[in-house]
Amino acid sequence: MKTTGNTIFISGGSAGIGLAIAKKLDAAGNKVIINGRNAERLQKALEELDQAVAIQGDLSVESDRVRIANDLKTNYPDVNIIVNNAGAAFAYLLSETIGAHEKAAIEMNTNYFSVIHFTELLLPHLLQKAEAAVVNISSIAVFGSHVMLPTYGATKAALHSYTTALRQTYQDRTQLQVYEVYPPLVDTEFSAEIGGANGIPASEVADELFLALGKNQFDVPVGDTKQFFQETN
């Protein structure tokens, strides 16, 4: 996969891993389109990027997914890579929480169902490109749950299963590549409740993805996930 000259949409691109990926790909000479729910945070993120633009919206909401997909196809027809990075996670103990099913439903909608639908909306467009990619930001949680994130891991395991099936489905359509990135604990606001300050910098995730794109490495373990990934594959 080429690492420059692409038009790339990044969900959850206003902070954390998404913004780190945006910075890396923007600096490499790609047209970057970031997405987020908060207009102020998006504007602040744009100030850290050279040539990026933003589309505000909440991809966990179906009408926003349809609007954003249509916006991309109409106003940014060169888009050839989508990075499904936006996520939701609740830190809590099952023994101390009422309403775990409600939290799990939000996580599953954002981390799994929304990704499937948004990707489905863009796939016909991506398949028309000479070179295209879907990048799903997964997690070390694919390989085992965390007691403080009791329902989050299941959503990432589901995303992993979908990503594998998507890759297999289009394995003969070589113009479409399907990547899965497995970050460990990352120092972001997103992971602050579970000790994110002890995690790796988000830039490390971006660096690993960039290298993987350049060598067509479809599974992208990062940091501690590398050892675990080798042990389980």
N, C-alpha and C positions, 0 to 999 in steps of 0.2 A: 504494500500500500504506500502510495506517495505520502510524504509528510509535509509537503508544502503545496500551495495552490489549490487547496480544498476550500469548500464552504461548509462550515461545521456548526451545527446547532447543539448547544449544551444546556440541558435542563438543570435547574438548581445551580446556575452559573454565577450567582452573585456573591458567593462566599464558599469557604471551605475547599473541598476537593474540586468542585465544579469550577471555581474561580482559578484555582491553581492550574487546572487543565486548560482553561481559557487563556491564561497568561502564556503557558508553554506553546500552545498552538498559534496564538496570535503573534508571538515573537518569531515563530518559524516561517511566517509569511502566508498564513491562512486567513481567510475571512471568517471571523467568529461571530456567532449570534448567541447571546446568552439569554437565558430565561429565568425568571423568578417571580415570586408573588408580590414582593414589596418594591414599589417604584423608587423609593429613596435609596434602598440598598443596591438596586440595579444601577442607578445613576452613579453612585459611589464606585461601584465596580468598574463601570465604563471609564472612569477617570484613571484607572490603573492599566488600561488596555490602549493599544495604539489605534486600531481601526475597527474595533468591534461595534456592534449595534445590539439593541436589546428588544425583546418582546416580553411584555409583562403578561402574566397569567398563571393560573393554578392548574397544573396538569392532572391533579387529582379530581378535577371537575370535568365531566364529559364535554360540556359545551365549550370550555376553554381549550380542551385538547383539539376539538374539531376546528375551532377558530385559529389556533396557532398553526395547526397543520396546513390549513388553507392559506394562511398568511405566508408561510414558508414557500409553498408551491407557487403562489402568485407573485410575491414580491422578492423572493430569494430563490429563483428557480434553479440556480446552480448548486443548491445545497446537496451534498453527496455523502455527508457523514452526520449521523445523529448520535449524541452521547446521552444515554438515559441515566442521569445521575441523581435527579431529585429523589429524596427519600424521606421517610418518617420513621421515628423510633420513640418508644416510651420506655423509660427506665423505672422499674418498680419490682417489688417482690410479690409473687402470686399469693403468698400467705398474708400479705398486708393490704391487698387491693381488692376492691369490689369494682366490677366492670371491666375485667381483663378482656372479655370478648369484644367490648366496644373499642378498646385500644387496638386489639388485634385486627379488627375490621378496618380501622383507619390505616394501619400499617400495610395490610394486605392490599387495600385499594391503591395506595400510593406506590408501593414497592413492586407490585406484581400486576394487578389488573390494568392499571393506568399505562404501564410500560407496554403491555401486550396491545392495548388499543391504539396508543400513539404510534407504535411501530407499524401496526397494521395500516394505519392511515397514510404513512409515508412510504411503505414498501413499494407500491406500484411506481412511485416517483423515483425511488432509489434504483430500482431495477432497470430504469431507462438510462442510467449513467454508465459510462465506460468503466468507472471504478467507484465503488461505494462501500460504506461500512455502517454497521450498527454496533455501537459500543455500549454494553450494559455494565454499570458499576455495581458489582456484587459485594461480597464481604467474606472475611475469614469465618463469619458466622455460618456460612454454608456448611462448614465442617463440624460444627458443634455449637450448641446454644450457650449463652451466658446467663447466669442466674438473675442478673439485673436487667436482662433484655429477654424475657422468657418467651415472647411471641415474635420478636423481630427476626430471629434466626430462621424460623419457618418460612417467612416471606422471602428471604434471600435464597433459601433452598429451592423454593418454588421458582424464583427467577432463574436460578441456575438450570433447573430442569427445562424451562422454556427456552433458555438461550441455547442449550445443547440441541434441542429439537429444531430450533430455527436454523442453526448451523447445518445440521444434517439435511434439513429440507432443501436448502439452497446450495448444497455442496457441489452440485454440477453447474451452478450459475456463478462462475468464478469472478464475475464482476462485483458480486456482493460478498463482503467478508463480515463475519460475526465474531466480535471480541467480547470477552468477559474479564473484568478486572476485579481482583480479590484483595482489597486493602485490609490490613490489620487495624489495630487501634490507631487512629490518626488524630493529631492535635488540632481539633476544630471546635467551634462552638457547638456543633451538632453532637459531639461526643463528650462534652464537658461533664455531664452528670455521671459518667462511668470512668472518670479519670483520664480524659482525653489529653490532659497536659503531659501525660507520660507517653503519649503516642508519637509516631513518626510525623515529620512535617508533611503537609499536603503536597508540597512540591515533589516529594519522592514518588508519590503515586503518579503525578503528571509525567515525571521523567521516565518511569517504567512504561507507561502507556505509549509515550512517544517512541521509545526504543522498539516496543513490540509492533507498532504500526509499520515501522521501517523494515522489519524482518518477517512480517506476516506471522507473528506469534499470537495465536488466537486466544490462548489462555494466559492471563497476565497476573501471576501471583506477585505480591509486593511484601517486602519486609519479612516478618515472621511467617507469613503465609507460604513462603517459598519452601521452607523445610517441611511444613505440614503437607503441602501440595505434593512434594516428591514422595512422601511416605504413603500417600493415599492413591497414587496413580502409577 
